[in-house]
Amino acid sequence: MRIADLKQLLLPAAVAVLLPAAAWAQTAEGPRQRTLGDLARLCSVPASQDRAAEAMAFCHGYLLGIGDFHAAAFPASSRPGPLFCPPSPQPTLTQVTGSLVAWVEAHPQYAGERAIDGVTRWAQATYPCPTQPSTARGTRPAR
């Protein structure tokens, strides 16, 4: 496939995905920080609503971005370790999105938090990491 063909194919898709992102990040007053509640509303747009596909694409992209950043910044081998630990096999994006929306509805006190903070809070509550046994200072682990 030629680059020109690829551009013709990808440009409409990129515009369709980026328009909701631009709308989410901008208001008449200019850019503003969005909340967990804003994200949950975007992630729960009914399929019958105009631009539902774009809203879901943005929602999924946002959640994937947080997951990818978390995996890179907090690998399991690092100290203090990851902030949350999704199960294996990992849930689908549809399952993650539904879980997030349900959690926000059940915990409205967090809806006003920055979206990144609220998603991290949800992920920690939903996918807690197993506790690691610690060895006391001055003692040796059993052999």
Summary of the structure (lengths in Angstrom):
residues: 143
radius of gyration: 19.4
end to end distance: 59.7
largest distance: 65.8
contacts: 332
relative contact order: 0.14
helix: 57%
strand: 4%
